[in-house]
Amino acid sequence: MPPMTWSPVTNADNYEVWYSVHGTNIYTLLEDNLENAGYTHNVAPLVPNTYDWFVEAYQGNAFLGGFFAVSPRTPNLYAIAPA
């Protein structure tokens, strides 16, 4: 899977990447405690056009409200303006 990147959220010191099989709305945490605004999945190949993605930004354990929607079924992140 190609690397995913997103715009950093002000004051965020860690991010979580979540995914779901498209259409199920059952999300699974893929990676947490990411210090940078990017992620590359190196464990197993993910089938293109199969997953939905989102990223959450945190400062410590506090959710910053900067929720980023991810383009359906692709590894490319498209940010919504932070809340």
Secondary structure, DSSP 4 states (H G I P E B T S, - for coil): -PPEE-PPPTT--EEEEEEEETTT---EEEEEEE-SSEE---SS---TTSEEEEEEEEETTEE-S--EEB-TTSS-B-PPPP-
